[in-house]
Amino acid sequence: MPEVVLPSLGEGIEKATLTYWYFKQGDKISQKDDLAEFTTDKATFNLPSPFSGILSKVFFNEGDTVKVGEKIAIIE
C-alpha cells in the first residue's frame, strides 16, 4: 500500500498544520491531484498526490499538526 508522507518543507521547518482535505476516504484520485492543503508559519501550500488510486485511509484531520516524515494517508 503506497503511503503518503509529509515531505521535507525546507530548512528549519519541522511541522505543518493540515488545513483542508480535497478528497475523502473512498474517493478515486489521480497522481498530481491536490490531496491536502497545509500551512506553516511561513506559507500555505498544497500537497499533490504522489500516486493514482483510491484514498483508503487518512491519519490526520483538518486542524491537526503533522510532523515532517509522518504518514498522512494510504492510497491503494
N, CA, C and O of each residue as an XYZ file, in Angstrom:
304
protein
N       0.839     -1.188      0.000
C       0.000      0.000      0.000
C       0.880      1.245      0.000
O       1.640      1.463      0.943
N       0.788      2.049     -1.026
C       1.581      3.276     -1.076
C       1.168      4.255      0.022
O      -0.009      4.586      0.172
N       2.149      4.703      0.775
C       1.917      5.654      1.855
C       2.268      7.061      1.396
O       3.228      7.260      0.652
N       1.489      8.025      1.840
C       1.763      9.428      1.571
C       2.297     10.024      2.867
O       1.659      9.919      3.915
N       3.471     10.650      2.793
C       4.064     11.278      3.971
C       4.256     12.765      3.715
O       4.343     13.211      2.571
N       4.320     13.524      4.807
C       4.602     14.949      4.675
C       6.085     15.098      4.344
O       6.936     14.707      5.143
N       6.404     15.653      3.185
C       7.811     15.749      2.770
C       8.558     16.859      3.520
O       7.960     17.652      4.247
N       9.844     16.889      3.327
C      10.674     17.957      3.881
C      10.141     19.300      3.391
O       9.790     19.456      2.221
N      10.087     20.258      4.302
C       9.494     21.553      3.972
C      10.511     22.680      3.907
O      10.146     23.846      3.753
N      11.757     22.341      4.021
C      12.787     23.361      3.968
C      13.499     23.482      5.308
O      13.065     22.932      6.320
N      14.568     24.194      5.285
C      15.428     24.323      6.453
C      14.687     24.917      7.654
O      14.108     26.001      7.567
N      14.714     24.206      8.750
C      14.131     24.703      9.991
C      12.644     24.488     10.153
O      12.099     24.785     11.216
N      11.964     23.978      9.132
C      10.520     23.747      9.244
C      10.299     22.269      9.549
O      10.604     21.401      8.731
N       9.764     21.996     10.734
C       9.616     20.626     11.220
C       8.183     20.111     11.170
O       7.957     18.905     11.264
N       7.192     21.028     11.020
C       5.796     20.609     11.079
C       4.928     21.577     10.288
O       5.340     22.685      9.944
N       3.702     21.113     10.009
C       2.721     21.942      9.308
C       1.336     21.574      9.829
O       1.138     20.489     10.376
N       0.396     22.470      9.657
C      -0.987     22.209     10.043
C      -1.781     21.808      8.810
O      -1.773     22.508      7.798
N      -2.473     20.666      8.908
C      -3.334     20.219      7.815
C      -4.597     21.074      7.870
O      -5.361     21.002      8.832
N      -4.810     21.875      6.843
C      -5.951     22.793      6.873
C      -7.143     22.321      6.050
O      -8.273     22.737      6.306
N      -6.905     21.444      5.050
C      -8.027     21.036      4.201
C      -7.700     19.760      3.445
O      -6.625     19.648      2.857
N      -8.609     18.801      3.452
C      -8.530     17.623      2.586
C      -9.366     17.907      1.335
O     -10.521     18.317      1.453
N      -8.808     17.699      0.148
C      -9.552     17.884     -1.093
C     -10.389     16.656     -1.453
O     -11.303     16.741     -2.273
N     -10.074     15.521     -0.838
C     -10.799     14.278     -1.084
C     -11.137     13.642      0.254
O     -10.541     13.971      1.280
N     -12.105     12.720      0.235
C     -12.426     11.979      1.445
C     -12.108     10.504      1.223
O     -11.925     10.072      0.085
N     -12.043      9.736      2.300
C     -11.754      8.312      2.197
C     -12.734      7.663      1.223
O     -13.938      7.916      1.265
N     -12.194      6.828      0.351
C     -13.004      6.142     -0.642
C     -13.018      6.816     -1.997
O     -13.444      6.211     -2.981
N     -12.566      8.047     -2.070
C     -12.540      8.776     -3.347
C     -11.396      8.279     -4.231
O     -10.328      7.898     -3.751
N     -11.658      8.296     -5.537
C     -10.626      7.976     -6.523
C      -9.860      9.262     -6.820
O     -10.451     10.321     -7.031
N      -8.527      9.146     -6.832
C      -7.699     10.310     -7.117
C      -6.646      9.958     -8.156
O      -6.283      8.794     -8.325
N      -6.170     10.971     -8.840
C      -5.128     10.798     -9.845
C      -3.824     11.382     -9.320
O      -3.815     12.293     -8.492
N      -2.731     10.834     -9.823
C      -1.423     11.360     -9.462
C      -1.376     12.850     -9.790
O      -1.836     13.272    -10.851
N      -0.835     13.624     -8.899
C      -0.663     15.069     -9.014
C      -1.919     15.869     -8.685
O      -1.862     17.099     -8.679
N      -3.070     15.210     -8.407
C      -4.226     15.947     -7.885
C      -3.840     16.545     -6.540
O      -3.095     15.926     -5.781
N      -4.335     17.740     -6.234
C      -4.112     18.292     -4.904
C      -4.828     17.402     -3.892
O      -6.044     17.218     -3.958
N      -4.061     16.859     -2.966
C      -4.605     15.932     -1.965
C      -5.018     16.679     -0.705
O      -6.109     16.461     -0.179
N      -4.144     17.563     -0.221
C      -4.416     18.288      1.016
C      -3.711     19.640      0.995
O      -2.737     19.846      0.272
N      -4.235     20.555      1.811
C      -3.620     21.862      1.979
C      -2.994     21.926      3.368
O      -3.587     21.476      4.349
N      -1.800     22.485      3.441
C      -1.077     22.637      4.702
C      -0.650     24.083      4.875
O      -0.486     24.814      3.898
N      -0.471     24.493      6.134
C       0.101     25.801      6.420
C       1.243     25.635      7.419
O       1.224     24.762      8.287
N       2.228     26.502      7.264
C       3.316     26.626      8.233
C       3.312     28.082      8.682
O       2.465     28.865      8.254
N       4.252     28.440      9.539
C       4.328     29.839      9.956
C       4.805     30.741      8.824
O       4.753     31.966      8.936
N       5.275     30.125      7.721
C       5.811     30.917      6.606
C       4.978     30.857      5.322
O       5.065     31.764      4.494
N       4.171     29.801      5.142
C       3.485     29.649      3.855
C       2.291     28.700      3.957
O       2.150     27.938      4.914
N       1.440     28.777      2.935
C       0.362     27.814      2.720
C       0.666     27.107      1.413
O       1.046     27.748      0.432
N       0.502     25.785      1.391
C       0.818     25.040      0.172
C      -0.094     23.824      0.044
O      -0.644     23.328      1.028
N      -0.238     23.355     -1.203
C      -0.987     22.137     -1.486
C      -0.007     20.984     -1.657
O       1.064     21.144     -2.242
N      -0.387     19.827     -1.139
C       0.407     18.617     -1.303
C      -0.243     17.784     -2.396
O      -1.368     17.317     -2.217
N       0.440     17.583     -3.536
C      -0.136     16.760     -4.604
C      -0.026     15.283     -4.267
O       0.882     14.863     -3.550
N      -0.950     14.509     -4.786
C      -0.910     13.068     -4.588
C       0.251     12.465     -5.372
O       0.393     12.730     -6.565
N       1.080     11.661     -4.718
C       2.191     11.036     -5.431
C       1.769      9.806     -6.239
O       2.561      9.275     -7.017
N       0.528      9.355     -6.056
C       0.039      8.142     -6.712
C      -1.395      8.333     -7.183
O      -2.107      9.216     -6.705
N      -1.808      7.491     -8.130
C      -3.217      7.382     -8.506
C      -3.806      6.197     -7.762
O      -3.100      5.234     -7.461
N      -5.086      6.263     -7.466
C      -5.753      5.148     -6.796
C      -6.908      5.621     -5.948
O      -7.492      6.675     -6.202
N      -7.239      4.828     -4.927
C      -8.325      5.132     -4.005
C      -7.724      5.589     -2.686
O      -6.843      4.927     -2.138
N      -8.195      6.712     -2.180
C      -7.761      7.189     -0.871
C      -8.415      6.299      0.180
O      -9.577      6.491      0.538
N      -7.654      5.326      0.667
C      -8.258      4.315      1.536
C      -8.193      4.651      3.019
O      -9.011      4.154      3.794
N      -7.239      5.485      3.433
C      -7.106      5.796      4.858
C      -6.432      7.144      5.025
O      -5.438      7.433      4.358
N      -6.972      7.978      5.919
C      -6.312      9.219      6.307
C      -5.999      9.133      7.799
O      -6.789      8.601      8.578
N      -4.849      9.658      8.185
C      -4.385      9.538      9.561
C      -4.507     10.830     10.362
O      -4.290     10.828     11.574
N      -4.851     11.934      9.701
C      -4.983     13.213     10.381
C      -6.256     13.908      9.930
O      -6.727     13.705      8.811
N      -6.800     14.723     10.806
C      -7.979     15.522     10.493
C      -7.571     16.957     10.223
O      -6.465     17.374     10.566
N      -8.468     17.709      9.610
C      -8.225     19.126      9.389
C      -8.000     19.792     10.742
O      -8.745     19.556     11.694
N      -6.967     20.626     10.816
C      -6.618     21.297     12.055
C      -5.503     20.616     12.830
O      -4.943     21.205     13.755
N      -5.172     19.382     12.466
C      -4.103     18.642     13.144
C      -2.729     19.124     12.694
O      -2.548     19.560     11.557
N      -1.772     19.036     13.603
C      -0.381     19.335     13.286
C       0.319     18.046     12.886
O       0.206     17.027     13.568
N       1.047     18.102     11.770
C       1.742     16.940     11.213
C       3.236     17.245     11.166
O       3.646     18.312     10.710
N       4.041     16.304     11.639
C       5.490     16.468     11.584
C       6.015     15.959     10.242
O       5.455     15.032      9.658
N       7.095     16.574      9.761
C       7.746     16.130      8.531
C       8.073     14.640      8.658
O       8.609     14.198      9.674
N       7.743     13.874      7.614
C       8.012     12.442      7.591
C       6.888     11.575      8.114
O       6.936     10.354      7.967
N       5.865     12.183      8.730
C       4.746     11.383      9.237
C       3.835     10.954      8.099
O       3.637     11.683      7.127
N       3.285      9.750      8.243
C       2.340      9.219      7.261
C       1.004      9.927      7.422
O       0.443      9.959      8.517
N       0.494     10.494      6.333
C      -0.786     11.195      6.399
C      -1.927     10.419      5.750
O      -3.090     10.631      6.090
N      -1.600      9.510      4.806
C      -2.650      8.780      4.098
C      -2.085      7.535      3.423
O      -0.875      7.383      3.253
N      -3.006      6.651      3.047
C      -2.686      5.483      2.238
C      -3.561      5.519      0.999
O      -4.768      5.746      1.078
N      -2.933      5.289     -0.148
C      -3.654      5.228     -1.422
C      -3.457      3.833     -1.998
O      -2.327      3.386     -2.199
N      -4.560      3.153     -2.260
C      -4.476      1.789     -2.820
C      -4.730      1.814     -4.309
O      -4.703      0.768     -4.957
